[in-house]
Amino acid sequence: DGAVDPADVAARYGERRDALAAALRRRGVVAGGRTGMNLWVPVPDETGAVARLLHAGWAVAPGARFRLNTPPGIRVTVSTLTNAEIEPLSEAITAAVRPGEGDRRTYA
């Protein structure tokens, strides 16, 4: 009949959210979000993290739009995330929230 089952949709979002959270956890990045289609990642600099992820090809939202009294973070929407995207996205988030770690550039 074409009807969408809300419980099925919620379960799929939960699977994607949990998979991304687990991938981030393996990289030492804390993420939160127990329900819904979003995962929240604390960051020291929302604008910088959003810009670095956009430059890497990933669109996320700064948390400032959605919070009142919580620390800075980014909102990652998982509604269209595929299994194949989980690891690359978790790598990009890790690099974005920890600027200066890993690949170091030098200028002569």
Residue pairs with C-beta under 8 A, 6 or more apart in sequence:
10 35
13 36
13 37
13 78
13 79
14 35
16 37
16 78
16 79
16 81
16 86
17 33
17 36
17 37
17 38
17 39
17 78
19 83
19 86
20 31
20 39
20 76
20 78
20 81
20 86
20 89
20 90
21 31
21 32
21 33
21 39
23 86
23 87
23 89
23 90
24 30
24 31
24 41
24 90
24 93
24 94
25 31
26 90
27 90
27 91
27 94
28 94
29 41
29 90
29 93
29 94
29 97
29 98
30 41
30 42
31 39
31 40
31 41
31 76
32 39
32 40
32 41
32 42
33 39
33 40
37 77
37 78
37 79
38 75
38 76
38 77
38 78
39 75
39 76
39 78
40 63
40 73
40 74
40 75
40 76
41 49
41 73
41 74
41 76
41 93
41 97
42 71
42 72
42 73
42 97
43 49
43 72
43 73
43 74
43 96
43 97
44 72
44 97
45 72
45 99
46 62
46 63
46 64
46 72
46 73
46 74
47 62
48 96
48 99
49 60
49 62
49 74
49 96
49 97
50 60
50 61
50 62
50 74
52 95
52 96
52 99
53 59
53 60
53 74
53 92
53 93
53 96
54 60
56 92
56 95
56 96
57 92
58 89
58 92
58 93
60 74
60 75
60 76
60 77
60 93
61 74
61 75
61 77
62 72
62 74
62 75
63 70
63 72
63 73
63 74
63 75
64 72
65 75
66 75
67 73
74 93
74 97
76 89
76 93
81 89
95 101
95 102
95 103
